[in-house]
Amino acid sequence: MPLKEIAANAVKQIAEQAPSLSDADRAIVAKIVEKAVVDAAVSASQRCAHIVGSHFEHEEDKAHQLAERLKLEETALVANLMGMR
């Protein structure tokens, strides 16, 4: 499921539990949820990079190449997520 959809579903659930929220409040909640989703995605990416890197300790060149590729992928992910706003 795309991250934007996950964030939208979370905001919908919050709005259902708090129907008195104004549109302005919903927009604020949406931004908070989107940031949390982005932070979670980046955190997961960093954990994966650390785990994979630890398996390549004996092959420093491969570990470095992999870390660079993961960093590029993470940058692209964050750019795409920011573009959803």
N, C-alpha and C positions, 0 to 999 in steps of 0.2 A: 504494500500500500504506500503510495507517495506520502512524503512527510507533510505536504500542504494539506492533504486529506486527513491525516492523523490530527493535525492541529485544528482543522475545521470541526472534526468530530468532537474533540475535547471541548471546544468553545460551545458547541451545540449542547453537549451534556451539562456544562456549567450553566448555560442559559435556561435549560429546562429545570434545573434545581433552584435557580434564582431568577424567576420570571420578572422580578421587579427591576432588573438591570436595564439601564437606558442603553440606547445605541452607542453612545460615547463610552460607557462602561464596557460594553461588549467589545468595542474596538481596542480598548486598553487591554482587556483580558486576552484578546486574540494575539496582540503583539507579545504579551508575556508568554503565552503558550508557544508561539512560533519560536521565540528565543530559546525556550526550554528544549524544544525539539531539536533545534540547531545545535545547542550545547551538548545534548545527548548523542547526536550523531557524530560530532567531532570527538567527544570523549571515547565513544566506541571505536572510532577509527584509530585514535592514539593507543588505546589498549591493544588492539589487534597488531599495530605496528610494533609495539613493545614485545609482544609474545612471539611474533614472527622473527623479529631481530634477535631475540634470545636463542632461537633455534639455529641461527646462522653465525653465532659467535666465532666459530672456528674458521669461517669463510668471510673475512671482513669485507672483501670487495663485493660479494653478493649481498651482504647485509646492507652495505652503503647504497648500492643500486636500488634495492628494495625500499629502503627508507626514503630515498629521493622520489621514487615512483608513488609511494603512499602519500607523501607530502603534496605532490602534484594533484593526486586524486582528491585529497582533503580540501585543497584550495579550490578545485573545481566544484566540489560538493557545496562548500560554503558560498561560493559565488552564485551557484544555481539556487540555493535556498534563499539568499538575499534577493535574488531576482523575482522570487515569488511574491514579495511584499507588494 
